[in-house]
Each structure stands twice: as C-alpha cells, then as structure tokens.
Amino acid sequence: MPVYDAINDLVNKIDPKSMASAINNWLIEHSDSLPKTLAIDGKDLGGKGQLGSIVTLCHSSTGIPLAMETYSGGKNDCELPVTTKLLAKKELSLTNAVITNDALGTQKNGSPNSNKRR
C-alpha cells in the first residue's frame, strides 16, 4: 500500500533522540501550564529495547508528557538509571511536585530518592 509505505519511510527517517529533544524542549517551555501531579514510567518494546525503550514523565490525570528519555535496554542503559537521569534534569520544574513511580522505583540502589526535594 503506497500510503503505508510512504508514512513508514518517513517515520523510519526520524532520529528518536532528536525527536525526543524537540518534544522535551517544547514541553519544558510550556511546563508552567501543566499541574504538578506527575507519574514516571518506562516502556520497553520487544524486550531489552529491541524495538525501542522510553521513560516518560507525564501529568497524572491527563497523560500529557512533560519529558521523555530513550534508552537501549542494556545493563547500564535501562529504565532505572534513565529515570534517575530524567528526574535530575535542571530544566524540569519539579518544585512542589508529587511524582509517582512503579515498583522499580522502590529499589534501594540507584533509584530516585522520593524524599528529596528540589
């Protein structure tokens, strides 16, 4: 089907890191208009990042993303350290934010400290 092939070719030419960066910049620029009840979670497609992996910080009630970070699924580039890296971004305004995480975020070693305030 020509339309499918054209869209598929276009999507495959998009650099995921550049796209994530462009989306992050836009979301950060508009972050003041987003409420501060946030959720963070990672999704892995295909097992160990074979088809792509991403951690997303989003508004809890609307699902609107605030920031995203991709990862490969390798030993040192997986959901937990990427979550920590994403939450440490200085351009994110997380003051007075409540951020929920799944069970992975409760691990003692390497997990973001939910008691820290910025």
C-alpha positions as CSV (number, residue, x, y, z in Angstrom):
1,M,0.0,0.0,0.0
2,P,1.7,3.2,-1.1
3,V,0.4,5.4,1.7
4,Y,1.5,3.0,4.4
5,D,5.0,2.7,2.7
6,A,5.4,6.5,2.5
7,I,4.4,7.0,6.2
8,N,6.6,4.1,7.2
9,D,9.6,5.5,5.3
10,L,9.0,9.0,6.8
11,V,8.8,7.6,10.4
12,N,11.9,5.5,10.0
13,K,13.9,8.6,8.9
14,I,13.1,10.4,12.2
15,D,16.0,10.3,14.7
16,P,14.4,9.3,18.0
17,K,16.9,11.3,20.1
18,S,16.4,14.4,18.1
19,M,12.6,14.0,18.2
20,A,12.7,13.4,22.0
21,S,14.8,16.5,22.4
22,A,12.5,18.7,20.3
23,I,9.5,17.4,22.2
24,N,11.2,17.9,25.5
25,N,12.2,21.5,24.7
26,W,8.6,22.3,23.8
27,L,7.2,20.5,26.9
28,I,9.7,22.3,29.2
29,E,8.8,25.6,27.6
30,H,5.2,25.1,28.4
31,S,5.7,23.2,31.7
32,D,4.4,26.1,33.9
33,S,0.9,25.5,32.5
34,L,1.0,21.8,33.5
35,P,-0.1,20.8,37.0
36,K,2.5,19.2,39.2
37,T,1.0,15.8,40.0
38,L,3.2,13.7,37.8
39,A,3.9,10.0,37.1
40,I,7.0,8.4,35.6
41,D,7.3,5.0,34.0
42,G,9.3,3.2,31.4
43,K,8.1,1.1,28.5
44,D,10.2,-1.4,26.6
45,L,9.0,-2.7,23.2
46,G,10.3,-6.0,22.0
47,G,12.3,-7.0,25.1
48,K,15.6,-5.3,26.1
49,G,14.9,-2.4,23.8
50,Q,14.9,-4.3,20.5
51,L,12.1,-2.1,19.2
52,G,12.8,0.9,21.4
53,S,12.5,1.9,25.0
54,I,11.4,5.2,26.7
55,V,10.9,6.7,30.1
56,T,8.2,9.3,30.2
57,L,7.4,11.8,33.0
58,C,3.8,12.9,32.5
59,H,0.8,14.7,34.1
60,S,-1.1,12.0,36.1
61,S,-4.6,13.0,35.2
62,T,-4.2,13.9,31.5
63,G,-1.3,11.7,30.5
64,I,0.3,14.8,28.8
65,P,4.1,14.2,28.8
66,L,6.4,16.6,30.5
67,A,9.7,15.0,29.4
68,M,10.9,11.8,27.8
69,E,14.3,9.9,27.6
70,T,15.1,7.0,25.4
71,Y,17.3,4.0,26.5
72,S,18.8,0.9,24.8
73,G,17.8,-1.7,27.4
74,G,21.4,-2.7,28.0
75,K,22.8,-3.3,31.5
76,N,23.9,0.3,32.2
77,D,21.3,1.9,30.0
78,C,18.0,0.7,31.3
79,E,14.9,2.1,33.0
80,L,16.2,2.7,36.5
81,P,19.3,4.8,35.7
82,V,17.5,6.6,32.9
83,T,14.6,7.5,35.3
84,T,17.2,9.0,37.7
85,K,18.8,10.9,34.9
86,L,15.5,12.3,33.6
87,L,14.4,13.5,37.1
88,A,17.8,15.2,37.6
89,K,17.4,17.5,34.5
90,K,17.8,21.0,35.8
91,E,15.4,22.4,33.1
92,L,12.5,20.5,34.6
93,S,10.5,22.5,37.2
94,L,9.7,19.8,39.8
95,T,9.3,22.2,42.8
96,N,6.4,21.0,44.9
97,A,5.7,18.2,42.5
98,V,4.4,14.8,43.6
99,I,5.9,12.1,41.4
100,T,4.6,8.6,41.4
101,N,6.6,5.6,40.2
102,D,6.1,1.9,39.8
103,A,7.7,-0.8,42.0
104,L,11.0,-0.5,40.1
105,G,11.5,2.9,41.7
106,T,11.4,1.4,45.2
107,Q,14.8,-0.3,44.7
108,K,17.4,0.9,47.2
109,N,20.4,1.0,44.9
110,G,20.2,3.6,42.1
111,S,16.6,4.5,42.5
112,P,15.5,8.2,42.6
113,N,15.1,9.2,46.2
114,S,11.4,10.1,46.6
115,N,12.1,12.0,49.8
116,K,14.5,14.6,48.2
117,R,13.0,18.0,47.4
118,R,14.4,20.4,44.9
